[in-house]
Amino acid sequence: MAWFQLAVRLVLSGGLIVGASEIAKKNDVFGALIASLPLISIFAMIWLYNDTGDTEQIATFSKDIFWLVIPSLVLFLTLPVFLQRGMDFWPALAIAIILTIIAYTIGLKLANGSIN
């Protein structure tokens, strides 16, 4: 892949993250909306299609994303609970991430025959 294409992908992807966090400073709901959009998934599908032209691979990739979104929700459920109970940010984030990793592990084991 050409270096220019890779640089454009990196700047665009990083820009989305920076943009969402900057918007969240002014309006947390709108920042959350931007962060919740599946833009990274959409861009990944577009780039994958441009690189391969394989629609079956895109269909499988999209289905895999769906099944892996479910365990990722653990982070967004547990982090606010920990923070609202007075836990400091970094320990709360670390525990929420660990619980999310556990959820991914369980989800992958449960979906072993469902994904792909």
N, C-alpha and C positions, 0 to 999 in steps of 0.2 A: 504494500500500500504506500502510496506517495506520502512523503512527510507533510506536505501541505494539507492533504485530506485529514491526516491524523491530527494535525494542529487545529484545524477547524473543528473537528469533533471534540477535542479536549477543551477548547475555549467555549464552545457552545454548551457542553455538559457542565463545566465549571461555572459558567455564567448563570445557568439555571439555579444552581445551589446558592450562589452569592445573591442573585436576584430575590429568591424566596426569603432568605434571611434578612435582607435589607428591607423588603416590603413588610415582613413580620414586625420589624421595629416600629413601624408606623401604624400598621393595622394587622393584628395577629390573625384574624379570621381570613383576610385576603391572602396573607402569607401562607397560612395553612392550606388554603385552596390551591395556590400555586404549587406548594410542595406535594399535595396529594394527587395532582394530575399525573397520569402515567406517561409523562413526557419522555423520560429516559427509556421506558419500554418502547414507546412509539419510535423514537429516534433509533433505538437498537434494531427494531424490525425493519425500518427503512434502510439503514446501513447494511444490515444482513442481506436484505433483498437486493440492494445495489451490488453487493459483493458476490452474491451467489445466484440470484435469480430463481431460487428454489422456493416456491410457494408452500410446498409440503413442510419444509424446514421451518418456515415462518409460522405455519399453523401449529406445529408441534411446540415451537418456542412460546407462542402465545398461550397455549394450553398449560405448559409448564409454569409460566408466570402466574397464571390464575391459581394453580394449586399452591404455589409458594407465597402468595400474598397472604393467605390465611394465617400461617404461623407468624408472619411478620407483625400481625395485629397485636400480638402479645406485648410488644414494646410500647405501643400507644395506649394499651390498657393499664399496664403496670406502672409505667413511669409517673403518670399523674397521681396515682394512688400513693406511691412512695413520697413524692414531693408534698402532697397535701397532708401527709402525716408527719411532716417536719423533717424528713431526711434531707441531708445536703445533696446538692445536684450530682456531684461526681459519683458518690456511692450509689445513689438511686439509679443513675444511668448505667453504671456497671452491672448492677443486679438485674435491671430490666434487659440489658443486652444478654446476660447469661441465661435468663429465662427464655428469651427469644431464641437463642441457640438451641436450648433444650427443646423448645416447641418445634423448631426446624427439624431436629433429629427425629422426634416422634412423628412429625408430619411426613417426613421422607420415608420412614419405616412403614407407616400406615398406607401411604400412597405408592408403595413399591410396585404394585401392578397397575395402578391407575395412571401414573405419569408415563407418557409415551405409549 
